[in-house]
Amino acid sequence: MAIAASELILNSRSAIYHLDLRPEELADTIITVGDPGRVATVSQHFDRLEHSSEHREFITHTGYLGKKRISVVSTGIGPDNIDIVFNELDALANIDFDLREPKASQKSLNIIRLGTSGALQADIPLDSVVASSFAIGLDNLMHYYQTDANPEERYILEEFKQHTRLNSVPVVPYIAEGSIRLRSAFADKTINGITITCPGFYGPQGRVLRARLAFPNLIDALSAFTSRGQRCTNFEMESSAIYGLGKLLGHQCLSLSCIIANRSLGTFSKDGAQAVENMIVAALEQIETL
C-alpha cells in the first residue's frame, strides 16, 4: 500500500519535506552535526562539493573526500529534531518516492555524529573525544516506537534505573547500543563510555540558574554509576535518539562527542572551536577509510 501524502511529505521538487533532499543528493556515509554552522566547517575539508541545500535549521552538504562520498547534515538540537532527520534520512535511502512504498532491498547507512558534550568524570580531559558505547535517554522519544532491547542493553538499563531511581513517571529511561563496528574503527582515538541524553540543557542537565531542580542530585548519581565495566562518561542532547532510531531502522550509528566542559570539575574548554576542529579532522581521516 502506498504511503499517504500526509505521512511521506514531498515538496514541489519531489524532495523530502524538512531536509529538502532527493535520494540521489544523499551519500551512504553521513555526518550529523547539531549546529547548522558546523556543516560548512566539516565540508570545507572536502575535495569537491557536489550538492548543498538548506531548509529551516537543516543544512546538507554532499561531496567527496578523496573517493569517499559523504553527506554532512545539521540536525539542530534535541531528540525531537533527531526524530525528523533520521526518519527522513531513512526514507531517502529506503523508500521509493515514485511508488511511495519501501524498497524491496533495504540499505544500511553509516551515520556518525560529531557533537559537543560535557564530561561526568573528573579524569576525562577537556578537548578529548568520547565515543558512546551505549546511550541512555532521559527524553521520551523512543517510547513512541516499538523497540526490542538486547540482553546487554536490558541489564545495564535495569541497573541504571535502580541506581538513579529514575524508574517511573515522569522520567522513564531507555537505552540503545551504538555500532560496534564503527566504534572499533575509532577506538584508538577516543574514550569509550555510556552517554546520557537529556531533553534540555539547563534543568535536565542539572544546571541551576534561578529555577529549582526536581532532581538536584542527578549529576552525582550519573557520575557514580557503573555496569558491565561501563561508566557514564558524558551527557548531551541527541545520542540516545540517534542510537535508538538507528537500531530500529537498521543503520550503523556512532556518536562522537568533543568534551568542552567537565561538570565534575566545573571547568570549560579555553578553545572549544579548535577542539571541535581537531575532532573533525581526525574523524574525517577515519571516515575516509570506512
C-alpha positions in Angstrom: 0.0 0.0 0.0 1.3 3.4 -0.9 2.3 5.7 1.9 -0.1 8.6 2.2 0.9 12.1 1.2 0.3 13.3 4.7 2.9 10.8 6.1 5.6 10.9 3.4 5.6 14.6 2.6 7.4 15.7 -0.6 7.8 19.3 -1.8 7.4 20.8 -5.2 10.7 19.3 -6.5 9.9 15.8 -5.1 12.3 16.3 -2.2 11.5 15.1 1.3 10.0 18.0 3.2 12.2 19.0 6.1 15.6 18.1 4.7 14.7 19.3 1.2 16.7 16.4 -0.3 16.1 13.9 -3.1 17.5 10.4 -2.8 20.3 11.0 -5.2 21.5 14.0 -3.2 22.4 11.9 -0.1 25.5 9.8 0.4 25.6 6.4 2.1 28.0 7.8 4.7 26.6 10.7 6.7 28.0 13.0 9.3 25.4 14.7 11.6 26.1 17.9 13.5 23.8 19.8 15.8 24.9 23.3 14.8 23.9 24.3 11.2 27.1 26.4 11.1 29.2 23.3 11.6 28.2 21.8 8.3 30.5 24.2 6.4 33.2 23.7 9.0 33.2 20.0 8.1 32.6 20.3 4.3 35.5 22.8 3.9 37.7 19.7 4.1 36.1 18.1 1.1 37.9 17.9 -2.1 34.8 18.6 -4.0 31.3 19.8 -3.1 28.5 18.2 -5.2 25.3 19.4 -3.6 24.0 21.8 -0.9 20.6 22.5 0.4 19.0 24.4 3.3 15.6 24.4 4.9 15.0 25.8 8.3 17.8 24.5 10.6 18.5 21.6 8.3 21.5 22.2 6.1 23.1 19.4 3.9 26.4 19.4 2.0 27.2 16.3 -0.1 30.7 15.9 -1.6 33.8 13.9 -1.9 36.8 13.4 0.4 39.1 11.6 -2.0 36.9 8.9 -3.5 34.6 8.8 -0.4 31.2 10.3 -0.9 29.9 11.9 2.3 26.9 14.0 3.3 27.0 16.4 6.3 23.6 17.1 7.7 22.7 19.5 10.5 20.0 18.3 12.9 19.6 21.2 15.3 19.4 20.5 19.0 17.5 17.8 20.8 15.8 14.3 20.3 12.7 15.8 18.6 14.9 17.0 15.7 16.6 13.7 15.5 13.2 12.1 15.0 12.7 14.3 11.9 16.2 13.9 10.5 16.6 10.1 11.0 13.2 9.2 9.6 13.8 11.3 6.6 17.4 10.0 6.0 16.0 6.5 6.2 13.2 7.4 3.8 15.7 8.8 1.3 17.7 5.6 1.4 14.9 3.0 1.7 11.6 4.3 0.2 10.7 4.6 -3.5 9.4 8.1 -3.8 7.6 7.3 -7.1 5.8 4.3 -5.8 5.6 5.7 -2.2 6.5 2.4 -0.7 9.5 0.7 0.9 12.1 -0.7 -1.5 12.5 -4.4 -1.7 16.2 -4.2 -0.8 16.9 -2.1 2.3 20.2 -0.1 2.7 22.1 0.4 5.9 23.7 3.8 6.2 26.8 4.7 8.2 25.9 7.7 10.4 28.5 9.4 12.6 27.5 12.3 14.9 30.2 14.9 15.5 29.0 16.9 18.5 30.0 18.6 21.8 29.3 17.4 25.3 30.0 17.7 29.0 32.1 15.1 30.9 30.7 13.5 34.0 34.0 12.1 35.2 36.9 14.2 36.6 39.5 12.2 34.8 38.1 12.9 31.3 40.2 15.8 29.9 38.7 18.8 28.3 39.1 18.7 24.4 39.2 14.9 24.4 36.7 12.9 22.4 34.2 10.3 23.7 32.7 7.6 21.6 29.4 6.5 23.0 29.2 2.7 23.6 25.7 3.0 24.8 23.3 5.9 25.1 20.7 6.2 27.8 17.9 8.5 27.0 16.2 10.6 29.7 14.0 12.0 27.0 10.8 10.2 25.8 11.3 9.8 22.1 11.8 6.1 21.8 8.8 5.3 23.9 6.7 6.2 20.8 8.3 3.3 18.9 8.2 -0.5 19.3 11.7 -1.5 20.3 13.4 -4.7 21.4 16.4 -4.3 23.7 19.2 -6.9 23.6 20.2 -8.7 26.9 23.2 -6.4 27.5 21.0 -3.3 27.0 18.3 -4.6 29.3 20.9 -5.5 32.1 22.6 -2.1 32.0 19.3 -0.2 31.9 17.8 -2.1 34.8 20.9 -1.4 36.9 20.8 2.3 35.9 17.1 2.6 36.9 17.9 1.1 40.3 20.9 3.2 40.9 19.4 6.6 39.9 15.8 5.7 41.0 14.7 7.0 37.6 12.3 4.2 37.0 8.8 5.8 36.9 6.9 8.8 35.7 7.9 11.5 34.9 11.3 10.1 33.7 11.4 6.6 32.2 15.0 6.0 30.8 15.6 3.9 27.7 18.9 2.5 26.2 20.4 1.7 22.8 23.8 0.5 21.8 25.9 2.1 19.1 27.6 0.4 16.2 30.3 -1.9 17.5 31.9 -1.9 14.0 32.1 1.9 13.8 33.2 2.2 17.4 36.1 -0.2 16.8 37.2 1.9 13.9 37.7 4.9 16.2 38.9 3.0 19.3 42.5 4.3 19.3 41.4 8.0 19.1 38.5 8.1 21.7 37.4 7.4 25.2 34.5 4.9 25.4 31.6 5.0 27.8 27.9 5.4 28.4 26.4 8.7 27.2 23.3 10.2 28.9 21.0 12.1 26.6 18.9 14.8 28.2 15.8 16.6 26.7 17.2 20.1 27.7 20.3 22.0 28.5 19.6 23.5 31.9 17.3 21.6 34.4 17.6 18.3 32.6 21.4 18.5 32.9 21.4 19.7 36.5 22.2 23.4 35.8 20.9 25.8 38.3 20.3 29.4 37.3 17.0 30.5 39.0 14.6 27.6 38.7 14.7 24.9 41.4 15.5 21.3 40.2 13.4 18.3 40.7 16.5 16.0 40.6 19.2 18.1 42.4 21.5 15.0 42.9 21.3 13.7 39.4 24.8 14.5 38.3 26.3 12.8 41.3 24.1 9.7 40.6 25.2 9.6 37.0 28.9 10.1 37.8 28.8 7.2 40.3 27.1 4.7 38.0 28.9 1.6 36.6 27.7 -1.5 34.9 29.4 -4.3 32.9 32.6 -2.3 33.2 31.0 0.7 31.7 30.5 4.1 33.3 28.6 7.3 32.4 31.2 9.4 30.7 29.2 12.4 29.4 25.9 13.8 28.6 24.4 15.8 25.7 21.1 16.0 23.8 21.0 13.7 20.8 22.8 10.4 21.1 20.1 8.1 22.6 17.7 9.2 19.8 20.4 8.6 17.2 21.2 5.1 18.5 17.5 4.2 19.2 16.2 5.1 15.7 19.4 3.9 14.0 19.0 0.5 15.5 15.3 0.4 14.8 15.8 1.3 11.1 18.9 -0.9 10.6 21.6 1.8 10.3 25.2 1.8 11.7 25.5 4.8 14.1 28.3 6.2 16.2 28.2 9.3 18.4 31.5 11.2 18.9 31.5 14.0 21.4 34.2 16.6 21.9 34.4 17.3 25.6 34.2 21.1 26.0 33.0 21.1 29.7 33.8 19.0 32.7 30.8 19.1 35.0 32.5 17.3 37.8 35.3 19.9 38.0 33.2 22.9 36.8 35.7 23.7 34.0 35.2 24.7 30.4 37.4 24.5 27.3 39.6 27.5 26.6 39.3 27.0 22.9 36.3 24.8 22.1 36.2 25.7 18.4 39.8 24.4 17.9 39.0 21.3 19.9 36.0 20.6 17.6 38.1 21.3 14.5 40.7 18.7 15.8 37.9 16.2 16.2 36.5 16.9 12.7 39.9 16.4 11.1 40.7 13.2 13.0 37.2 11.8 12.3 37.4 12.6 8.6 40.7 10.7 8.3 39.0 7.6 9.7 35.7 8.1 7.8 37.5 8.2 4.5 38.7 4.6 5.1 35.2 3.2 6.0 
